[in-house]
Amino acid sequence: MDYDPMVMDDAEALGPVVKISQADSVRVKFELQNADLSFANSLRRVMLAEIPTIAIDLVEIEENSSVLADEFISHRLGLIPLNAEGVDNLLYARDCDCDGCCEHCSVRLTLHAKCTGEENMHVFARDLVPTGDRINQVLGTPIVNDAEGLGPLILKLRPGQEIKLECIAKKGIAKEHAKWAPSAAIGFEYDPHNKLRHTDYWYESDPKAEWPPSEYAAWEEPPQEGEPFDYDAVPNRFYFNVETAGALPPDVIVSEGIKVLQQKLAGLIHELAEDGGDGTNGDYNGPRSPEYGTGADGFGGYTTPFGNAGNQSSWGGAGGTTPYGTTPYGAGQSSWS
């Protein structure tokens, strides 16, 4: 395929370009161009671990006569995806002024089920009922996407068995625990033809047969036979496949990932510019190490615990003494010699 280098340079000058190839309620696939590998990977990592969601964090069990232990049930409850719409308006529990939990930093859910029939009873996520005041009417509601409208299975009860508990869902990110992860998986790929040779394919007989090309191989030109290797080439086209875990739509995960990345960069710039100058043009005025050769000692002339600029140190330099006597590095001998 022929292309004009000037057109390509103009496109790169415009900055990153995004092309969406698929978008639905479960996943979104897009291509990111004119970006650095470090930026693309940063976006992937942020979408995986730093987008805030809501998940069950505390469980108070009042009655449990099922065959499952309390800790096992609590773990299963924590992994149930909850609707995170409006979670930005929810405070982190560590930032709230309440004693333990309130409507500003948490959502309460209750579960009470008892098997009164002769058949085993299945308890699903739909049986978790939000109670009390909430920021909105959907935040913290269990995600139910199956055709039957049941949601994930929590446990089973035999005749006569009962489960009664109260849950407190809080805001968090996947860096703290995987239950706050917004995405089930994020596919990330570049250079589908391995022109850059970043991957060393292991094979038994035929690498082409044992390593079939990905779906993105058709999006790029394959290498020509005998084409020389370009040692200066770098990747600039990245393919993402973002699959949601249910708490947030996949397109929101992408937009929130960009938002979090912007906030992190803004925080870094703010810290650099806190003492004047924005730090982006070399005008950083924050704390620095002393400039070399500006003092009498040639090292800035500043005072250290081991001596001043040409002055006697507290360790006996230049003929000084210590509380234990004159050191062998001073004018005389110490009391230890």
N, C-alpha and C positions, 0 to 999 in steps of 0.2 A: 504494500500500500504506500503510495507516494504522499508526502506531506511537505509543507512549506516550513522551514525552520523558523522563519520570521513569525508565522502564525502561531507556532508552538511557543515561541518566546513570549508573544503577547498574551497567550492563554496563561502561562505560568505567572506573568506579572499581575494578573487579576487575582491571584490567590487561590486558595483551595476551592475545588469544584466537587459537588456531590450529585451523583446520578442514582436515583432510586429505581430498582428493577422489580421489586415486589414489596407489597405492604398490605397486611391484613391484621386481624385482631390478635394473632399469635406471634408473628415474626415480621421483620422488615429486613430486606436485603438492599444494600446500597454500595456504591463505589465512591471512594474518596481519591481525588486526583490533586496534583500540584501541592503535595504535603510531604513533610519529612517523616521518616520511619518512626522517629522518637515521638512526634506529635500523634501519629496514628495509634501507636501502641499505648500512649498515655490516655487517649480517649477510650480505648478498649478497657484498660485497667480501671479507669474511673467508673465506666458503666457497670463493671463487674462488682466493685467493692465500695464505692463512695457515694452512691445515690441514696438518700434517706427514704426509708419505707417504715411500715409499722408491723409489728409481730408480737405475739403473746410472750411476755417476759416473766410474769409471775403467775403461779397457779396455787390457789388455796382449795384443797380437797376436803370437803366435809364428810362425804360418804363414798366409799369405794368397795364394793363387794365383788367386783369382777375378778378375773384371773390375772389381770395385768397389774403390776406394781404402780404405785403413785408416780414414781420417777419416770417410768416408761410412758405413762399417759401424758405427763407434763411435756416430755420431749416430743411426742407426736403432736400435741397441741401447738407447740412453738413453731412447727414446720408447716402449719396450715396457712396458706397465703390469705392475707387480709387486704381489703381495698384500701389503697393509700392515697386516694384522691383528696387533695387538700392537706396533705401531711406537712407541707411547708408552713402552715399556720399552727402546727402543733409544736410545743416546746419540747426540747430534750428534758428528760427527768432531772438531769444534773443542773439544768438552768432554771428550773421552776422553784418558786418560793414555798410551795406547799410542803406539808410534813411527809407525805409519802406519794400520793397520786391524786390528781384532780382532773377535771374535764379539759384543762389547758395543756396537760402533758400526758394524758393516757386515755384509754377507752376500756370500759368494763364489759365483760361478756360472762354470761352464766350458762351452765349446762346442767340439766336435771332430767334423767331418764331412768325408768324402772321397767323391767320386763315382767309384765303381769299375765302374759299368755303362756301357751305351752310350747311355742316355737322360740328359737333364739332371736334376739332383737339386735338389729344393727344400728349403731349410733354414728351419724354422719356430721359433717361440718355445718350443714344447714340447721342442726339442733343447737348450735352456739348462738345465743341471743344477746345482742348488745343492749346494755341497760344504762340508765343515767343520761346525763347531758353529754352532748358531743359537739364538736366544732361544726360538723355537718351531718346529714343523715346517712351518709354512705361510708364515712371513714371508719375503719375497723370491722366492717361487715365481711364475713367469710366469702371468699370467691367461689362461686358455684357455676361451672361452665358445662357440665355434662348434661346430656339430653334429659335425664331423669330428674335433674334439679336437686341432687343429693349432696354433691361435693365429696371431698375425700373421706374415706372411712376412718373413724377414730378408734372404735372398739366394738366388741360384740358382748352382749349380755345374755346369760342363760336365764331360764325362768326363776324369778325371785331375786335376781341380782339387781343392784342399783348403783348409779353413779350421780353424784351431786358435787358441783365445784363452781368456783368463780375465778375468772381469768382477768388479768390486767395486761393490756397490750400497750407497748411503748414504742417511741420512735427510735430508730437506730440505723446503722449502716453495716454492710456485710464485713467490713474490717473487724467489727466487734464480734459478730457471729453470722454464720451462713444463713440463718433464718431471715435475716433482713436483706438478702440478695434479691434485687429486682428482676434479674434475668436468670433463666434456667441454663443458658449457654450462649456464648458469643463466638461465632466462627470468624476467624481473622486469617486472611491469606493475601499474599502478593507474589508476583513473579510465577505464575502457574506453569510456565515452561522451564523454570529453573535456569534461566539465562545467566543469572548472577552467581549460580553455583553455591548458594547458601545452604543447600540441602545435598547430602551425600546419600543417594538411594542405595539401600542394601537389596540385593537381588541374588537369586540362585542361577538363573540362566538368561532371562530376557527382561531387562528393566521396563521396557515399554508395555509388555504384557502384564507384568506384576505390579506396575504402578500406573494405572489408567489415569488419564488427565482429568482434572477437576472441571466443573461446569464453567469455570471462568477462563479455561484455556481458549475457548472460541472467541473471547473478547480481545485477545492480543495475538499479534503475529508470531508464529512459531519461529524458532531460530533456523536459519538457512544452513544447508550442508557446507561445512568448511568455513563457516562464519567465524572470524577472529574474536577472541574473548576481549571484552572491554573492561579493563581493570578499574576504570574510573566511573563505571555505571553505578547508579544508586536507584533503589525502588522509589517510584512516585505514584503508583496506582495500587490502592488497597481495597480489598473486598471484605465487607462486613456482613454477617448474618446474625442478627440480634433476635433472640427468642425470649419472650417474657415468661416469668413464673406466675403471672396473674395479678400481682399487686398493681402494676402500672402497664398501660398499653406500650407496645414496643416503640412507637414513634416518640412517646413521652420519655422513654428511657434514653433515647438518643439526645433529645433536646435537653433533658435534665443533666446528662453527662457533659454536654458542652457548657451548660450553665455552671456546674460544679468546677469544671476546669478553668473557666473564666474567673470564678471566685478565688481559686487557689493562686492563679497568676496575679490577680489584683492584690491579694494579700501579700504576696512576695514583693511586688512593686511598692506597696504601702510601707512595708518594713524597711526597704532600702531608702525610701524617701522620707522617713519619719523625722530625720534631723536636718532636713533641707535638701533641695534638689531631688529630682525624680529618679535619679540613678540610671536613667536610660541613655544619657549622653556623656557619661563619664563625670558628671557633676555630683557624685555621691559625697555627702558631707558627714557621714556617720563615723563611728569609731574606727580608727586605723592603727596599724602598728607604726612605731616611730620611724621617721625617715632616716636613712643611713647617712652618717657623716655630717650631721648638723650640730653636734655638740662637741664639748671639749674632749670627750673620750672617743669621738668618731662614731658613736652609736646613738646619737640623738640627744645625749645630755640629760636623760631622764633618770629619776631616782629608782633604784631597784632594791630588793631586800638584801642584795649582796654588795651594794655599794652605790655611790653617787657618781656624777660625772667628775672624776678627778678627786673625789673626797674619800675619806677613810670609811671602809665598810664596817658593819657590826661584827664581822667575822675575823677581824684582825688584819685586814689587808693594809699594805703600805706601812708596816711597822706597828699596827694597832694591837690591842690586847683583847682577850676574851675573859669572861668570868672565871675561866679555869687557868688563866695565865697567858703569857705571851705565846703565840703560836709559832711553830717552826717556819711559817711563811712570813712572819713579821721580822722585827729587828732582833729578837732574841729567841731563846728556847722556851718551850712551854713546860709546865709542871709535870707533863707526862713523859718527858724525855730524860 
